[in-house]
Amino acid sequence: MQADYSLLEEAFPEIDPGVQPFGSRVVVQFRTAKQKTKGNIYLPNEVREAEKWNAQVAKVIAIGPLAFKSRTDQAPWPEGAWAAPGDFVRVPKHGGDKWEVKIPGREAGEEAIFAVLNDLDLIGKVLGDPLAMKAFI
């Protein structure tokens, strides 16, 4: 059972991750796991935990000063930056340095999940509705 969101702001609340990336790294925020479905049915902890840690759609929050640049001379990549802050991207299910941040005004268990990834680890830019993409467990 997948939780529904009515707004991007609910799924990706604006919150400070507390980290500015170094070098070619990128900070992303994963979609928060909902406590209830649109029909107001509480989701079991197992479902929320699976959704939280299996998310593969993320919002780019910050990029390091060398992200999307040549590692030898720091020239911008010929194809340009793959993503910018505010873009939604697909990321690998495993990898990156992940941490949780408490969301003010939300119930316990609804923490924001962030990760630092290498710029090369971004899989692709989400062109449609980032809330429509579901994780496969």
C-alpha atoms as an extended CHARMM CRD file, in Angstrom:
* protein
*
       137  EXT
         1         1  MET       CA              0.0000000000        0.0000000000        0.0000000000  PROA      1               0.0000000000
         2         2  GLN       CA              1.5130000000        3.3350000000       -1.0560000000  PROA      2               0.0000000000
         3         3  ALA       CA              0.7760000000        6.5540000000        0.8030000000  PROA      3               0.0000000000
         4         4  ASP       CA             -0.5210000000        9.4820000000       -1.2170000000  PROA      4               0.0000000000
         5         5  TYR       CA              0.6190000000       13.0910000000       -1.0280000000  PROA      5               0.0000000000
         6         6  SER       CA             -1.3840000000       16.0330000000       -2.2440000000  PROA      6               0.0000000000
         7         7  LEU       CA              1.5540000000       18.4540000000       -2.3410000000  PROA      7               0.0000000000
         8         8  LEU       CA              5.2670000000       18.2500000000       -3.0810000000  PROA      8               0.0000000000
         9         9  GLU       CA              5.8440000000       20.2900000000        0.0880000000  PROA      9               0.0000000000
        10        10  GLU       CA              4.3890000000       17.4310000000        2.1710000000  PROA      10              0.0000000000
        11        11  ALA       CA              6.6340000000       14.8450000000        0.5490000000  PROA      11              0.0000000000
        12        12  PHE       CA              9.7430000000       17.0530000000        0.4750000000  PROA      12              0.0000000000
        13        13  PRO       CA              9.3790000000       19.5410000000        3.3480000000  PROA      13              0.0000000000
        14        14  GLU       CA             11.7500000000       22.4860000000        3.2680000000  PROA      14              0.0000000000
        15        15  ILE       CA             14.2310000000       21.7480000000        6.0290000000  PROA      15              0.0000000000
        16        16  ASP       CA             17.9430000000       22.4040000000        6.5110000000  PROA      16              0.0000000000
        17        17  PRO       CA             19.9520000000       19.1870000000        6.1000000000  PROA      17              0.0000000000
        18        18  GLY       CA             22.7690000000       20.6420000000        8.1890000000  PROA      18              0.0000000000
        19        19  VAL       CA             25.4270000000       19.7270000000        5.5990000000  PROA      19              0.0000000000
        20        20  GLN       CA             27.0810000000       21.6310000000        2.7470000000  PROA      20              0.0000000000
        21        21  PRO       CA             28.7880000000       19.1970000000        0.3400000000  PROA      21              0.0000000000
        22        22  PHE       CA             32.5010000000       19.3050000000       -0.4550000000  PROA      22              0.0000000000
        23        23  GLY       CA             34.0360000000       18.7690000000       -3.8840000000  PROA      23              0.0000000000
        24        24  SER       CA             31.9750000000       16.8590000000       -6.4140000000  PROA      24              0.0000000000
        25        25  ARG       CA             29.3120000000       15.6990000000       -3.9700000000  PROA      25              0.0000000000
        26        26  VAL       CA             25.5720000000       16.3990000000       -4.0570000000  PROA      26              0.0000000000
        27        27  VAL       CA             23.1070000000       16.5750000000       -1.1250000000  PROA      27              0.0000000000
        28        28  VAL       CA             19.6680000000       15.1290000000       -1.8840000000  PROA      28              0.0000000000
        29        29  GLN       CA             16.4710000000       14.8200000000        0.1500000000  PROA      29              0.0000000000
        30        30  PHE       CA             14.3140000000       11.7100000000       -0.1430000000  PROA      30              0.0000000000
        31        31  ARG       CA             10.5320000000       11.6980000000       -0.0950000000  PROA      31              0.0000000000
        32        32  THR       CA              9.2660000000       11.3730000000        3.4780000000  PROA      32              0.0000000000
        33        33  ALA       CA              7.2780000000        8.2940000000        4.3840000000  PROA      33              0.0000000000
        34        34  LYS       CA              3.6820000000        9.1140000000        5.2430000000  PROA      34              0.0000000000
        35        35  GLN       CA              2.0440000000        8.0020000000        8.4730000000  PROA      35              0.0000000000
        36        36  LYS       CA             -1.4100000000        7.6080000000        6.8810000000  PROA      36              0.0000000000
        37        37  THR       CA             -2.9910000000        7.0090000000        3.4910000000  PROA      37              0.0000000000
        38        38  LYS       CA             -5.1850000000        9.6060000000        1.7900000000  PROA      38              0.0000000000
        39        39  GLY       CA             -8.1590000000        7.7200000000        3.2800000000  PROA      39              0.0000000000
        40        40  ASN       CA             -6.7490000000        8.3870000000        6.7850000000  PROA      40              0.0000000000
        41        41  ILE       CA             -5.6920000000        4.7680000000        7.4000000000  PROA      41              0.0000000000
        42        42  TYR       CA             -2.5140000000        4.4570000000        9.4910000000  PROA      42              0.0000000000
        43        43  LEU       CA              0.2630000000        2.5560000000        7.7620000000  PROA      43              0.0000000000
        44        44  PRO       CA              2.1080000000       -0.1340000000        9.7300000000  PROA      44              0.0000000000
        45        45  ASN       CA              5.6720000000        0.6570000000       10.8370000000  PROA      45              0.0000000000
        46        46  GLU       CA              7.0530000000       -1.9830000000        8.4680000000  PROA      46              0.0000000000
        47        47  VAL       CA              5.4530000000       -0.2730000000        5.4580000000  PROA      47              0.0000000000
        48        48  ARG       CA              6.6990000000        3.1770000000        6.4950000000  PROA      48              0.0000000000
        49        49  GLU       CA             10.2370000000        1.8890000000        7.1400000000  PROA      49              0.0000000000
        50        50  ALA       CA             10.3320000000        0.0540000000        3.8000000000  PROA      50              0.0000000000
        51        51  GLU       CA              9.1300000000        3.1660000000        1.9570000000  PROA      51              0.0000000000
        52        52  LYS       CA             11.5820000000        5.4000000000        3.8220000000  PROA      52              0.0000000000
        53        53  TRP       CA             14.7090000000        3.3450000000        3.1190000000  PROA      53              0.0000000000
        54        54  ASN       CA             13.8010000000        2.1530000000       -0.3820000000  PROA      54              0.0000000000
        55        55  ALA       CA             13.1220000000        5.5870000000       -1.8900000000  PROA      55              0.0000000000
        56        56  GLN       CA             14.8940000000        6.2470000000       -5.1660000000  PROA      56              0.0000000000
        57        57  VAL       CA             13.4460000000        9.6640000000       -6.0340000000  PROA      57              0.0000000000
        58        58  ALA       CA             15.1580000000       12.6090000000       -4.3790000000  PROA      58              0.0000000000
        59        59  LYS       CA             15.2490000000       16.3870000000       -4.5340000000  PROA      59              0.0000000000
        60        60  VAL       CA             18.6320000000       18.0350000000       -5.0760000000  PROA      60              0.0000000000
        61        61  ILE       CA             19.2760000000       20.3640000000       -2.1400000000  PROA      61              0.0000000000
        62        62  ALA       CA             22.8940000000       21.4810000000       -2.6540000000  PROA      62              0.0000000000
        63        63  ILE       CA             25.8510000000       20.7550000000       -4.9100000000  PROA      63              0.0000000000
        64        64  GLY       CA             29.5460000000       20.9720000000       -4.1050000000  PROA      64              0.0000000000
        65        65  PRO       CA             31.7780000000       23.5050000000       -5.8650000000  PROA      65              0.0000000000
        66        66  LEU       CA             33.3500000000       20.8130000000       -8.1040000000  PROA      66              0.0000000000
        67        67  ALA       CA             30.1570000000       18.9180000000       -8.9610000000  PROA      67              0.0000000000
        68        68  PHE       CA             29.6150000000       18.3680000000      -12.6880000000  PROA      68              0.0000000000
        69        69  LYS       CA             33.1510000000       19.5750000000      -13.4820000000  PROA      69              0.0000000000
        70        70  SER       CA             36.2680000000       17.9130000000      -14.8520000000  PROA      70              0.0000000000
        71        71  ARG       CA             38.3430000000       16.2790000000      -12.1180000000  PROA      71              0.0000000000
        72        72  THR       CA             41.5840000000       17.3860000000      -13.8030000000  PROA      72              0.0000000000
        73        73  ASP       CA             41.0340000000       21.0710000000      -14.6240000000  PROA      73              0.0000000000
        74        74  GLN       CA             37.6580000000       21.9030000000      -13.0000000000  PROA      74              0.0000000000
        75        75  ALA       CA             36.1920000000       22.9250000000      -16.3750000000  PROA      75              0.0000000000
        76        76  PRO       CA             32.4270000000       22.4070000000      -16.6210000000  PROA      76              0.0000000000
        77        77  TRP       CA             31.3980000000       19.1100000000      -18.2020000000  PROA      77              0.0000000000
        78        78  PRO       CA             30.7850000000       19.4680000000      -21.9740000000  PROA      78              0.0000000000
        79        79  GLU       CA             27.1480000000       18.3600000000      -21.5090000000  PROA      79              0.0000000000
        80        80  GLY       CA             26.6900000000       20.7660000000      -18.5970000000  PROA      80              0.0000000000
        81        81  ALA       CA             25.4430000000       20.0690000000      -15.0920000000  PROA      81              0.0000000000
        82        82  TRP       CA             23.1310000000       17.0830000000      -14.8480000000  PROA      82              0.0000000000
        83        83  ALA       CA             21.0620000000       18.6230000000      -12.0620000000  PROA      83              0.0000000000
        84        84  ALA       CA             20.6730000000       21.7840000000      -10.0030000000  PROA      84              0.0000000000
        85        85  PRO       CA             19.1820000000       22.4940000000       -6.5680000000  PROA      85              0.0000000000
        86        86  GLY       CA             15.4170000000       22.0340000000       -6.7660000000  PROA      86              0.0000000000
        87        87  ASP       CA             15.5660000000       19.3340000000       -9.4660000000  PROA      87              0.0000000000
        88        88  PHE       CA             14.1760000000       15.8650000000       -8.8020000000  PROA      88              0.0000000000
        89        89  VAL       CA             16.4510000000       12.9460000000       -9.6540000000  PROA      89              0.0000000000
        90        90  ARG       CA             16.5920000000        9.1500000000       -9.5390000000  PROA      90              0.0000000000
        91        91  VAL       CA             19.3080000000        7.8350000000       -7.2490000000  PROA      91              0.0000000000
        92        92  PRO       CA             20.5660000000        4.3280000000       -6.4130000000  PROA      92              0.0000000000
        93        93  LYS       CA             18.7130000000        2.5310000000       -3.6360000000  PROA      93              0.0000000000
        94        94  HSD       CA             21.9720000000        1.7140000000       -1.8700000000  PROA      94              0.0000000000
        95        95  GLY       CA             24.9230000000        4.0010000000       -1.3810000000  PROA      95              0.0000000000
        96        96  GLY       CA             25.6400000000        7.4880000000       -0.2050000000  PROA      96              0.0000000000
        97        97  ASP       CA             25.9530000000        8.7630000000        3.3370000000  PROA      97              0.0000000000
        98        98  LYS       CA             22.3870000000        8.9670000000        4.7450000000  PROA      98              0.0000000000
        99        99  TRP       CA             20.9920000000       10.6670000000        7.8330000000  PROA      99              0.0000000000
       100       100  GLU       CA             17.6490000000       11.7680000000        9.3020000000  PROA      100             0.0000000000
       101       101  VAL       CA             16.5390000000       15.2350000000       10.4240000000  PROA      101             0.0000000000
       102       102  LYS       CA             13.4700000000       15.8110000000       12.6280000000  PROA      102             0.0000000000
       103       103  ILE       CA             10.7380000000       17.7250000000       10.8160000000  PROA      103             0.0000000000
       104       104  PRO       CA              9.3390000000       20.4450000000       13.1030000000  PROA      104             0.0000000000
       105       105  GLY       CA              5.6040000000       20.0660000000       13.6720000000  PROA      105             0.0000000000
       106       106  ARG       CA              5.4440000000       16.4710000000       12.4140000000  PROA      106             0.0000000000
       107       107  GLU       CA              4.8570000000       13.2570000000       14.3250000000  PROA      107             0.0000000000
       108       108  ALA       CA              7.7360000000       11.0650000000       15.4510000000  PROA      108             0.0000000000
       109       109  GLY       CA              8.7360000000        8.7310000000       12.6470000000  PROA      109             0.0000000000
       110       110  GLU       CA              8.2880000000       11.3800000000        9.9350000000  PROA      110             0.0000000000
       111       111  GLU       CA             11.8930000000       12.4670000000        9.6770000000  PROA      111             0.0000000000
       112       112  ALA       CA             13.4280000000       13.9030000000        6.5290000000  PROA      112             0.0000000000
       113       113  ILE       CA             16.0530000000       11.6160000000        5.0000000000  PROA      113             0.0000000000
       114       114  PHE       CA             19.0790000000       13.1760000000        3.3330000000  PROA      114             0.0000000000
       115       115  ALA       CA             22.1020000000       11.6980000000        1.5660000000  PROA      115             0.0000000000
       116       116  VAL       CA             25.3960000000       12.8780000000        0.1640000000  PROA      116             0.0000000000
       117       117  LEU       CA             26.1970000000       11.2410000000       -3.1750000000  PROA      117             0.0000000000
       118       118  ASN       CA             28.8910000000       11.6960000000       -5.7850000000  PROA      118             0.0000000000
       119       119  ASP       CA             27.6960000000       13.6550000000       -8.8200000000  PROA      119             0.0000000000
       120       120  LEU       CA             28.3440000000       10.5690000000      -10.9850000000  PROA      120             0.0000000000
       121       121  ASP       CA             25.9250000000        8.5220000000       -8.8260000000  PROA      121             0.0000000000
       122       122  LEU       CA             22.8410000000       10.4330000000       -9.9960000000  PROA      122             0.0000000000
       123       123  ILE       CA             20.9230000000        8.1390000000      -12.3440000000  PROA      123             0.0000000000
       124       124  GLY       CA             18.7090000000       10.6340000000      -14.1610000000  PROA      124             0.0000000000
       125       125  LYS       CA             16.5100000000       13.6980000000      -13.9120000000  PROA      125             0.0000000000
       126       126  VAL       CA             12.8170000000       13.1210000000      -13.1810000000  PROA      126             0.0000000000
       127       127  LEU       CA             10.8890000000       14.8440000000      -15.9670000000  PROA      127             0.0000000000
       128       128  GLY       CA              7.3710000000       14.0700000000      -14.7740000000  PROA      128             0.0000000000
       129       129  ASP       CA              5.6670000000       14.1140000000      -11.3870000000  PROA      129             0.0000000000
       130       130  PRO       CA              8.1800000000       12.9240000000       -8.7620000000  PROA      130             0.0000000000
       131       131  LEU       CA              5.3000000000       11.7750000000       -6.5570000000  PROA      131             0.0000000000
       132       132  ALA       CA              4.0290000000        9.4130000000       -9.2550000000  PROA      132             0.0000000000
       133       133  MET       CA              7.2100000000        7.3000000000       -9.1560000000  PROA      133             0.0000000000
       134       134  LYS       CA              6.9320000000        4.3630000000       -6.7680000000  PROA      134             0.0000000000
       135       135  ALA       CA              9.7870000000        2.4010000000       -5.2330000000  PROA      135             0.0000000000
       136       136  PHE       CA              9.9500000000       -1.3210000000       -5.8860000000  PROA      136             0.0000000000
       137       137  ILE       CA             10.9780000000       -3.3440000000       -2.8650000000  PROA      137             0.0000000000
